[in-house]
Amino acid sequence: MPPRVAIVGVSGCGKSTLAERLADVLGVRFIDSDALYWNDNWVASSHEELRSRLRKALDDSKEGWVIAGNIGWIEDILVPETDLIIWLNYSWWTSFWRLFKRTIARAFTKQTLWGTNCHESFYMTFFTRDSILLWFITSFGKIRKRYTDLILRGQSPFLRKDTIVWVYTQPSDANAFVANVKSGVWKWK
């Protein structure tokens, strides 16, 4: 069975970075849910657009996939197809510091995100309600509670009994997992 992995957590904790590395090691497709969600100029997809894009991405990845992102609107599609869920449940400070560094770097470089016309900017980061840092501050507790309920307490009606769930509380643990997969210590089913 090909690898089907979802990496979840709060904004900025390193979901995409870890997912991209793991997908590379496994030789499968990396799917970034932000790329499915965001259109040009920070215009959000509708629920229907996001769900359709996700369904297509999964269907086009028969060899397996590693997806990074949060599962809110897509839980009923993604979770039943996922064999391993990795929750990056890092501390507030670890996650915020990672997000802050990433956001500042992107604002300096004006990096284009997800092949869209989306760019981080100092103005958006520090002077608007659309600030990713403000989003982090206001959503951290809610997202953490949601994953505690859905994953750890098993309250997701879509979570299969055979789905493996791992929770990493330190970046070094997640990095060690990827290293173990790469070295062959941990093998996919």
Number of C-alpha atoms within 10 A of each C-alpha: 9 14 20 24 26 25 24 24 24 26 22 21 23 22 22 22 12 22 26 20 17 26 21 16 14 19 14 19 23 21 22 22 20 17 16 19 20 20 16 14 10 15 11 14 16 12 11 11 13 20 20 14 16 21 14 11 19 20 11 12 16 14 14 19 27 29 28 25 22 21 17 10 13 17 17 15 16 21 21 15 17 22 20 18 21 21 24 24 22 19 12 14 10 15 21 20 13 14 20 16 12 14 21 15 14 17 17 11 12 14 15 12 16 17 11 13 14 17 18 22 19 15 11 15 19 13 11 11 11 13 18 19 19 14 14 19 13 11 14 17 12 11 19 17 13 15 21 15 13 16 18 15 10 14 13 17 11 16 22 14 9 9 15 13 17 16 18 17 14 13 16 9 13 20 14 11 16 21 16 13 15 16 11 10 10 12 10 10 7
